[in-house]
Amino acid sequence: MTGIAQSASPLSAGSLAQLTLSLMAIVALIIAISWILKRFKLGNPRSRGDIAVIDELAVGPRERIILLSVGDAQVLVGVGAGGVVALSPLGTRITLSQNAPAPPFADRLREFLKRPGNIA
């Protein structure tokens, strides 16, 4: 009878390994979701009241040029490690064309695989 009581212990090596793997899977899932939200900018709103981000362009690993709409005016700003710098208020409004849809994933993957240095 003592053999049965010892094998039913809740702190056996198998249960501890399963608990550890479950916790690691949950942490990995949280990190993956936060990366996706950051990568595709799904977590933060792009407009709030009279100020809205119209478009942005990455010009370096941490530098961006952002086109802002502030009320009826548009302002071009640079964002980098040194802070935010107003580059230029625009006299004429820029309208972005929304006619060209983004290419489907299969087309973008085909383009990526055609690049030199990739295994195709």
C-alpha positions in Angstrom: 0.0 0.0 0.0 2.8 2.4 0.6 4.0 2.0 -3.0 0.6 3.3 -4.3 0.7 6.3 -2.0 4.2 7.3 -3.1 3.5 7.1 -6.9 0.3 9.3 -6.5 2.3 12.2 -5.2 1.3 15.5 -6.9 5.0 16.6 -7.0 6.4 13.8 -9.1 9.0 14.6 -11.8 6.5 14.1 -14.6 4.0 16.5 -13.2 6.7 19.1 -12.5 8.0 18.8 -16.1 4.4 19.1 -17.5 3.9 22.2 -15.3 7.2 23.8 -16.4 6.4 23.1 -20.1 2.9 24.6 -19.7 4.2 27.8 -18.1 6.9 28.1 -20.8 4.2 27.7 -23.5 2.1 30.4 -21.9 5.0 32.8 -21.7 6.0 32.1 -25.3 2.4 32.8 -26.4 2.3 36.1 -24.5 5.6 37.2 -26.1 4.4 36.2 -29.6 1.1 38.1 -29.2 2.9 41.2 -28.0 5.4 41.0 -30.9 2.5 40.7 -33.4 0.7 43.6 -31.9 3.8 45.7 -32.0 4.8 44.6 -35.5 1.5 45.3 -37.1 0.6 48.2 -34.9 -2.6 46.7 -33.8 -2.4 47.7 -30.1 -2.4 51.5 -30.3 -4.8 53.7 -32.1 -3.5 55.8 -35.0 -5.8 58.8 -34.4 -7.1 60.5 -31.4 -9.3 63.6 -31.8 -7.8 66.2 -34.1 -4.4 64.6 -34.4 -3.9 61.6 -36.6 -1.0 59.7 -38.1 -1.6 59.6 -41.9 1.5 57.7 -43.0 5.0 56.9 -41.8 8.3 55.8 -43.4 11.1 54.0 -41.7 14.5 55.6 -42.7 16.6 53.7 -40.3 16.4 51.1 -37.6 15.0 53.5 -35.1 14.3 56.6 -37.3 11.0 57.4 -38.9 9.4 60.2 -40.9 5.8 60.6 -39.9 3.1 62.6 -41.7 0.6 64.0 -39.1 -2.7 65.6 -39.6 -3.3 68.3 -37.0 -6.8 69.8 -37.4 -6.8 71.1 -41.0 -3.0 71.2 -41.4 -0.5 68.5 -42.1 3.0 68.4 -40.5 6.0 66.3 -41.4 8.0 65.2 -38.3 11.1 63.1 -37.8 11.2 60.6 -34.9 14.5 59.1 -33.7 16.7 58.4 -30.8 17.1 62.1 -30.2 13.4 62.8 -30.0 10.8 64.3 -32.2 11.7 67.1 -34.6 9.2 69.0 -36.8 10.6 68.8 -40.3 8.1 70.9 -42.2 4.6 72.1 -42.1 3.0 71.4 -45.5 1.3 74.1 -47.5 -0.6 71.7 -49.7 -2.4 68.7 -48.3 -1.1 65.2 -49.3 -3.7 62.7 -50.1 -2.7 59.0 -50.1 -4.1 56.7 -52.8 -5.9 53.8 -51.3 -6.6 52.3 -54.7 -3.7 49.9 -54.8 -4.4 47.0 -52.4 -1.5 45.3 -50.7 -0.3 42.2 -52.5 -1.5 38.9 -51.2 0.8 36.9 -49.0 1.6 34.3 -51.7 2.8 37.0 -54.1 5.0 38.6 -51.4 6.4 35.2 -50.5 7.2 34.5 -54.2 9.0 37.8 -54.5 11.0 37.1 -51.4 12.1 33.7 -52.6 13.2 35.1 -56.0 15.7 37.5 -54.3 19.4 36.5 -54.6 20.7 34.5 -51.7 17.4 32.9 -50.8 16.9 29.2 -51.3 14.2 28.8 -54.0 
